[in-house]
């Protein structure tokens, strides 16, 4: 890549420097006459603060419009390809990325010489942390944009292939409950690709470039069939070993991945991370109790909110047997919730501001009330299960119920682990009073890859 030429980001006046020190966004700004080597355009190193180090990598690129960019990777949280704008003036260099919700901009600002880029890092609650980068050789793999179809649902994704001639085992990434694009799973997928396993990531139906459907109304079965459409795509590829293609699911994906295996024998293995052993409505009670406890509410208030949520769930469940009675019960719940709307705990309890009194359609009812153990008992292929013991979203202590269900149904090929000090987001929880960068457990995904490569042992 040639040396980018952009006007200086910050004026020379010292009064402006504090405003220019950290940038919000996906941008890395370089300045003319930069002297460091760009033979590869790729650098690896770390950010350091309070004697803690955090891995970082940067690749210098030119955008389609000719604008120089820095694509920054934060591998310890599987966050890859974050675009930063660049600006350069002599040997001075800075790159920044704004953050949502008013959070401080991520900013690298420093100097470049022949062998390194180094300077200060601000962001993530850090001021004047230090960073250092040196030229490195980037891991080489192949990426291909793909599309596939589940009836009228058009799903758009990316197939990531390891170096080599294959055929490769492969993992298809399903989604959690959020409207996620494929980018959310790119970093997780790369853990597998670096270990010789192909990965398919895609935009959730109705999100990004995936069209023709709404993830909110798809239900577990519909979302599982989206993943199976990806399976059909992979099974036609010469570089993919069709006898070694499995499904990965985290959180809500812990329902979807086993459902896919229950629906299709072509699924060769299942990996479920932070899977729930109870249905979504019961899980919502568990989750909100933990959130309200974190927010400082006392036990009577928490239990009152839980009882209201249970009553709301029971009213909705009536839709399966008596829709008219269910709609009357939901109307009464709507009135009751209006009474509580002014309570200071209403928001923490996550009750809706307005409640529909109409019964959800069948697929949504499946999503709300399907017993996950009923799904797991149909899974006959090797299973890898993992939880963090600091998970406040799903009751990890009930994970053994999934294992017992699998074994009672004759599936003995189960590997399960609970990782100490890890939350639902797969991040390590530092001890009280100890600061650290956000980190995933180093072996979280690589252990899964090893399990696949060792024949599910």
N, C-alpha and C positions, 0 to 999 in steps of 0.2 A: 504494500500500500504506500502511496506517496505521502509526503508531508502535508497534512491539512493546513489550510490557511483560513483563519477566522479572526474577526476583530476581537480585541481584548474584551473580556467579559466585564471586568470591574474597572472603574476609573482609578487613577493613582491616588486620589485624595484619601487620607487615612480614615476620614469619617465615614466613607462608604464601604470600607473593607468588611465590617461586621455584617453588613447586609449581603455582601457578595461571597462571604466565606463558604456558605453551604447552599447548594442549589437543590431545588425540588425537581425530580424527574429522572428520565432515562437518558441523560445526556452527559457526554464527556467532552470537555472543551479543551482543545489544544491550541497552541499559538505558533506563528511562523518561526522558521529556523530552528525547529526542534532538532536536537543533536543525537537523541538515542536511536539505536538500531531498530529498524522495523522490518527486518528480513522475514520474520514470521508473522509479525503483527499481533503476537499472542504473548501474554505475560502471566505469571503466577506469583503468588506471594501471600501476604497476610495483613490483617489489621491488628494492632496491638493496643490494649487499654487495660490498666490496672493489672499488669503482668499476665493478662490473658491474651491469647492469639486466636485469630479467626481466619480461616483460609479464604482467599479471594483470587479470582482470575479475570483478566480483561483481554478482550480481542478488539483491535482497532479496525474499523470497517468504514466504508463509504456508503451512505444511503443512496437510494434510487435518484434522489434529487441532487446528489453530489455533496450532501452535507456529511461531514465526518461524524462518526458515532463510535461509542465504546459499548460493547456488549459485555456486561459484567456478570460473572457467576459467583454465587455464594454457596459453594458445594456442601457446607455443613448443615444447611437447611434445604438442600435440594432445590435451590432457587437459581435458575439458569436464564441466560439470555435477557437480562434486564438492560434496557437501552438507556444509556446516559449520553447527553449532549457533551460536546467537547469544545474547549477553547484553549488557545495557546498563545503565548507571547514570549519569544525567545526561549529560554529554558523553563519558563513557568508553565504549569499545566494544571487544568482543573476539569473535573467532570461531575455532573450532578443529575439527580433524579428527584422530582417532587414526590411526596407521599400523600395518600388520601386522608380525609378526615382531619385536616389541619395538623397532621404529624410533621415533625421537622424534616426538611429536605435531606436526602443523602448526598454528601459532598466530599469528593476527593480533591484536595488542592495542594500542589507541591511543585516539585522540580524534576526534570528529566536530565539524565546524563547518558554517557555511552552504554553503561551497563545496567541501569536501573531507573525506575520511577519511584519517588518517595516523597512523603510529606504528611499532611494532617488529614484526618478523617473526622467528619461531624455527622451525626445522625444516630438513630437508635438510642437516644438518651446520652450519647457520648459527645463531649466537646474536646477538641484537640487530641483525639487519639492519633496514633501513628500508623502509616501504611508503608509498605515496601513491596515493589514488584520487580521481577527479573524476567528476561526473555525465556520462553519455554517452548516445548514442542506440544502442540495440541493433539489430543486423542482423535484419531481419524475414524469416522464412521459414516454411514450413508443415511440420508433422510429422503423420503419420497412422499409427496402429497397424494393422498388416496381418497376415493369416495366409495361408499357402499350403501346398500339399500335394505331396509326392513319394510317391505311393502311400499307404501307411499312416503316413508320417512327416508330422507336423504341425509346420510351421515358423512361428515367431512373430517378427515384426520391425517395423521402422519405416521408412516411406518419407519421405524428406526432400526437399522441393520448394523450388526457388528462388522468389523473388518474380517475378511476371509471369504471363502467360497461357499460356506454352508454345506448342507442345510442346517438351519439353526432352530433350536427350541424357540418358543415365542410366548409372550405374555400379553394379554389384552387388558387394558386398564378400564374398568368401569368407574362410575362417579359416586361421589357423596351426594348429599341433599342439596347442595348449592348449584346455581346455574353456571357450571364451570366449562371453560374451553379446554382444549387439549394442553395448553401451556401449563396449566396447574400440575399436570402429571409428567411434564417433560423431565424434570430433575429426577423424579423417582424412576422413570423409565431408563434414564442413563445409567443408573446403578446396575441394571440388568444388562444393558448393551455392553458396558465395560467388562462384563463377565461372560460375554459370548452368547447372549440371549437376545433375540429380537423383541421389539416392543411395539404395540399398536396403541396410539393415543388418539382420541377424537373428541370433537365438540359434542357436548350433551345435546340431545334432540331439542330443537327450538332455541339453541344457543350458538353464537358465533356463526359459522358457515353451515351448520346442520339445520335443515329446514323440514317442514312438513308435519311437525308435531309439537306437542307441549309436554315437557318433562313433568309438569305439575299434575297432569292427568294420565300419565302413562302407566302408573302402577308398577309393581315389582316385575311382573311378567313382561310388560312392554319394554321396560328398560333392559331386562335380561335378553330379550330377543334382539335389541339393538346390538348388544355385545356379540350375540351369535351371528349376526350379519357380518360383523368383523371377522369372526371365526371362519365363515365361508370364504371370505376374501383371502385370508391367509392360507387356507387349505389348498388353494389353487396356485400358490406361489412355489416355484421350484426351490427357492432359497430357504423355504420354511419346512421344517420337519413336522408334517401333519400329525404324527404320533406323539408330539410333545408340545401341544398348544394348550395353554390354560388361561384361566380368568383370575384377575386380581381385583379385589374390592376393599375399600377402606370405608368405615362408618356405614352409611346407607348401602355402600357397595358390598358390605358384609351380608346383606340380604340378596343383592342382585347376582353376585358371583355364584353362590350355591344354587340359586334358582336357575341360572344358565346351565349349570352342570346337571341339574335335575331334568331339564328339558331336552338336553342333547347329549348323546353318548360320545360325540366327537370332542367334547371338553375332556382333556386328559388330566387336569389337576386344578385345584382351587387354592388360592391364597386369600385369606380374609384377615384384615387388620382392623382392630377395634370393632369387631362384630358384636351385635347385641343378641343376647339369648332370650330377650323378652320383646313383645310387640312394640310398635312405635309409640302408641298412646301411653303404655305403662312406662316406657323409657322416658317420655316427656315429663312425667311426674318425677321420676328419679332425677333427671337433669335439672329441672327447675328448682327442686329442693336444694340441690348443691349450689346453684347460682344464688338463690336467696340467702343461703347460709353465708356464702362469700360476701354478699352485699350487707351483711350484718343484722339480718332480721332474726328475731327470737323464734324458738321452736313452736309456740302456739300459733304465731302468724304464718309460719311456713306450713304447718299442718292444716291450717284453715285454707290456704291457697291450694294445697294439694287435694283437699276434699272437694273444693269447687272444680278443679280440673278433672277429678275422677267422675264427678257428676256430669260434667260436660261430655267426657268420653263415653260414659254409659248412655247418655241421650243419643249420641251419634251412633253407637253400636246398635241401637234399636232399629236403625235403618235396614239392617239385614233381615229383620223379622216382621216389623210393623212400621212401615214408613209414615203412616198417618200419626201414630203415637209418637214416633221419633220427631216429627216436625213440631208437634205440640210441645214436647219436652225441650226442644231447641229454642222455641219461642219463649218459654219460661226461663231458660238459661240466659237468653239475650236480655231479658228484663232484669234478671239478677245481676248480670255483669255490669249493667248501667249503674246499679246501686254502688258497686265497688270501684267504679272508675276514678273516683276522687281519692281513693286510698293511696298512701305513699308507696305501698308495696305492689300496686297494680302492674306497673311497668316491669318490675323485677320478676313478677310471676308470669310475664309474657302472655297475658290474656289479650284477645283481639279487641280493638276499639269498636268494631261492629261485627256481629255474628250472623252468618247466613243461617236461615232456618230451613233451608232446603237440604235434602239428603244428598251427600256426595255420590258421584257415580261409582260403579262397581270397582273400577281400577283404583280409585282413590281409597275406597274402603279396604281393598287388599293392602294397599300401602300402610294404612293406619292400623289394621287389626290382624294381619297375617301373622300367625305364630311362626317365628323363624325355625323353631325345632321341627315343625312339620316340613319345612323345606330341607333342612339338614338331613333328615332321615332318608331322603331320596338320593343323597349324594354318595356315589359308590367309588369315586376316584380318590387318589391321594389328596390330602388336605393339610395345609400349613396355616396354623392359627397363631396370632400374636396380639397381645394387649400391653398397654402401659398401666402400671398399678396406680398412677395418679390421674387416671381418666375420670372426669366428672360427668361425662355425657352418657356412657353406658356402664352398667353394673358389671365390672370385670370379674367380680367374685362369682358370677353365674356362668362364666365361660366354660366351666367343667360340665355344665348341662349340655352344651353342644358336643363336647367330646364323648360324653356318655351316650348321647343320642346316636352319634355316628357308629359307635362300637356296638350298641344294641341292634343296629340295623345291619351289622356284619362288616362294617368298614373299619379295619384295624390299621389302615395306613394313614395315621394321624400324627402330626408333630405339632405340639403346642408349647408356647412360652409366654411368660409374664415378665416384663422388663421393669425393673425397679426405677422409680423416679422419672417416669415418662408419662405425659398427658395425652389427651385425645388427639391433639395435633401432631403427635409424634415428636414432641420437643421435650428435652430434659428439663426437669424442674430443679433449679439450684436449691441448696439448703437455705433455710431462713437466714437472711442477713448477708448472703454471699451473692455477689454480682457476677454474672457471666454473660457472654454472647448467647443468643438463641442457638441451640444445637440439637440435631437429631442424634440418637445413639449411632455410633459409627457403624455398627454391624446390622442395623435394622433391616435394610434392604439387601445387603450383601449376603446375609445368612439365608435369605429366601433364594437368591441366585445359586448359592452353594447347594441348597436342598434340591433344586431342579437339576443341576449338573451332576449331582451324586445319585441320581435315579430316585428322588423323593425319599431319601433316607436322612 
